[in-house]
Amino acid sequence: MGRLIKPYGAMNSKGRYEEFIAATGWKYNRLAYCLHWISHGRRCRCYDNKDHYDWMDHTSGYTRETEHGKERMLMCQPYGLNHPETLIKAAEEFNLDHEISGRGWYGHGTVTIILTPHGQRQRESERALEQTRKQVRERQLAATPAHLDKILTDWDE
Ligand SMILES: [Zn+2]
């Protein structure tokens, strides 16, 4: 009771799963595991399993709240990606962005496939850029007059 629920394989990830959660803020949702959910955001029971691909192995769904609303992400960690064309086709069909990397938490030589609703990643990177700009502005404002004097003096020379 009260046990923290984790996806399959997390216990054997040597802490990579916990690091991933801590670094990204994603929260695992055990009821989210299919292309319909990542596409529409609604819970799906997937009785017919018709949109299941061989690369949907060790699949886990995540959500997180941002100031711009709720984001969701589906991660698949298959041992290989033998038919990438089926991934590209599914991403188009379900209006998703996809990323392929080796940065997943499962390990054991798996490939990491990340699927997000189309446009979400773009908004995410724009937010990150805006955050960096804000930090730069704050640092500039925090600069002491002595610093500014030095900068202005240097420019005059
Ligand atoms: Zn479904």
Residues whose N, C-alpha, C, O or C-beta is under 5 A from the ligand:
A	BS01	ZN	C34 H36 W37 C44 R45 C46
